[in-house]
Amino acid sequence: MTTVFLSDIHISDESPEISIRLKEFLLEEESKTNTIYILGDLFEYWLGDDDPNPSFAEIRNLLKKLSDNNISLFFIHGNRDFLIGESFAEETGCRILHDPHVIDLYGKKALISHGDIFCTDDQEYQLFRNQTRDPDWKNSILGEPLSFRREFAKQARLESSEYTSSMKNEIMDVNKDEILKMYEKYNVDIIIHGHTHRPAIHDIFFNGRKYQRIVLGDWYEQGSILRCSEKGFDLIQLERK
């Protein structure tokens, strides 16, 4: 059996093919995998656990089916679905982890994260991130009607798109010094994250020691996963169907 990581799926009504691709993949994983980590942005947006969106409910039901079949599910918030809460966790069987989180991965210590905490050069985004992770702010937003939250998410996505298009790529990527700090602070061998949509395995040599940083890709076009076992790690781009 294996452990699988995925991130930045970005499920939305506007891109139904992503939901289809994810459902096909997860159903195939039932016989292959015993643990699945979702490292944020499972959804393009999440308005709250009370959102009755039927396509989102279908994904929740599928996750519950996997959980009921003894597949361990873990979730870390992304910058699009930071309003996912305990009701979602109970309905799906997912355990919500703090970001970042350290795990034992077949004898190696790994730090897992959505990845946006490493993008410290983008100071404006970090201010936004700090605000949206504040419990009081989240409670305030969740106290608003669903229609208000829907408009808020629509405006936020528009502003994010405009902001991203105006920024230099290197500013929105991880800060290399921040990554090195994480290796030392948490004494880990590997960092696994998403967010930047730049799938790659980076070998890093620092203070006489070899580390790895594994970046998951997004699912806008085809899909990206990291499959791990005692035999090693494999970063895979899923075949288009």
N, C-alpha and C positions, 0 to 999 in steps of 0.2 A: 504493500500500500504506500501511498505517497501523500505529501503535503503540497497544497496548491495555493499560490498567491495571485490575486488579481486586483486591479485598481482602475479607476477612471473609465467605468463602463458607460456612464452617462445615459441611462435609460430615460426616454422621454416619449411622449405621444407623437412628437414630430419625427422621430426616427424609430418606427416599429421594428425595423429589421434588426436593431440592436437587441431588443427583447427576445426576438426569435433566436438569434445567434446565441445569446446567453442561456436560454432555456435548453436548447439542443446540447450545449456544452455541459451544463450542470447535470442533465439527465444521463449523459454519457459517463460522468464522473462517479456516479453512484457505486460502480463496481471497482473503481480504481483508487479512490481517495478516501482517507479517513479524517482529514482536516482541511478546511478551507478558510483562508484569511482574505477578507475584502478590505483593502486599504484605502477606502474613501471614494467619494464620487460614484457610488453605485447608481445614483440617480442624477440627472441633469439639474434637478432642483427637488427639494423636499419641503413642503409647506407645513408639515406637522404630522404627527401620527394619526390625527383625525381626518386626514385627507381621504375621501372615498374613491379616488381615482381607480377605476377597475383594472387598468393595465398594471398599476403599481401593486394592487392587491394580488394579482396573479403571480407576481414575483415573490411576494411575501408567502403565498401559499406553497410555492415551489421550495423556498428555503425551509419552510416548516416540514415539508415532506422529507428533505434531506436530513434535517435534524432528527426527525422521528426514526430515520433509518441509521441512527448512530453515527452520523457524520458531524464532527465538531465544527461549529461555525463561529468565526470571530470577525468583528467589524471595528474599524477605526473611522471616525468622522473625516469627511473631506471638506473642501471649501464650498461645495454645492449642496451637501446633505447634512449640514451641521445641526439641523433641527431634529434629526432622528433621535428618538427617545426610548424610554423603557418599555412603552407599549409595543413598539416595533420589535424590541428584543424579545419580549414575552411571546409575541405572535409568531415569530420566526424561529426561535430557539437560538438566535445569535447572542453571543456575549460581546458587549461593547467594551473596548479597551481604551485606556488613556493613550494619548499620543505625545511622545513616543512610548514604545513598550518593548521590553527585552524578553526574548524567548530562547529556549534551547532547541536548536535545529540540527538533529542528528549529530550531537556532540559538539556543535559550534554555537557560540553565543551570537545571536542576531538581534539587531535593533530594527524594529519595524515601525513605519510611520507613513502617513499620507504623503509627506514630503514638503509641504509648504512651509513648515517651520524652519527648513534649511535655506529658504530663499530670502535671506536677511538683507540683501542689497536692495530689495524692493520694499523700501520703508513704508510707503503709503499702503501697500497691501498688508503689511504686518500690523499696522494700526487697525485696519478693517478686520483682520483675523482676531486680534485681541478683543475687539468689540463684540464680534459674533460668538465668541466662546464665553463671554461673561454671562453667568447664570441669570442675573437680573435682567439683562437685555433680552435673553432668550425667553424668559417668562413674560416679558412685556410684549414681544412679538407674538408669542403663542396665545396671548390673551386677546389679540385682535381677531376679527371675523376672517374666515377663510378667504373671502373675496379681497380683503385688504392685503392679506399675505400673498395672494396670487399676483396682485398688481405690484407689490413690493419685489417679488422674485423676478417678475418680468422686467422691471426697471433695473434691478441689480444686474441681470444678465446682459442687458443692453449696455450699461455703463462698463461692465467688465470687458465686453467685446471691444468697445471703443478704446478703453484703457490699454488692453493687451496689444492692440494693433499699433499703438503709438509708442510702445516701449521697446527698448533694445533687448534682443534675445538673452544676452548674457546677464542682464539685470534680473530677468525672471527665472533664471536657472539657479541651482543651489550655489551657495557660497562655499568655496573649497575649504576655507579656514574653519567654517562652522562644522563641516563634515569631520575634519580632523579633531575638533574639540569633542564631538560626539563619541568618536572611537575611544578617546582617553577617558571621558567622563563616565561612560557606561562599561568600559573595558570589554568591548565586543569585537568579534572578528569580521562581522558582515553588517552592512546597512541595506535594508530593502525598502524601497519607497516607490511612489508614483508621482502624480501631480504635474511633472514637467513634460510628460508625453514624449520622452526621449529614451526609448528602450535600449539598454546596453548593460554590459557587465564591465565594470571598471576595476582593474587591479591597481591598488594604491600601496606604495611603499613609504613607510613613515616610522622614524625612530628605530630602524633596523628590523621592522616587522611588516609582513604583508597583510593587507586588508582587502576586502572587496566591497564595492557598492553596486547593487543591482537595481536597475531602474525599470519599472514596468511601463509598458506602453498603454495607449488608450484604445477604446473599442469603436471609435467613430467609423473606421474603415473595415477592420477585420477582427481584431481581438488580440490580446497579449496576456500570457500567463507565465508564471514561474513554477515549474514542477520540481519538487525536491524529494530525495529519498536517500537511503544510506549509500547509494552508488554515486550521488552527486547532484548537481543543480543543472537545470536546463531551462533557459529563457526561450519561450516559444511564441512565434507569431502564428495564430491559427489560420488555417486555410480558408480562403473565401469560398462561399457556397452559392 
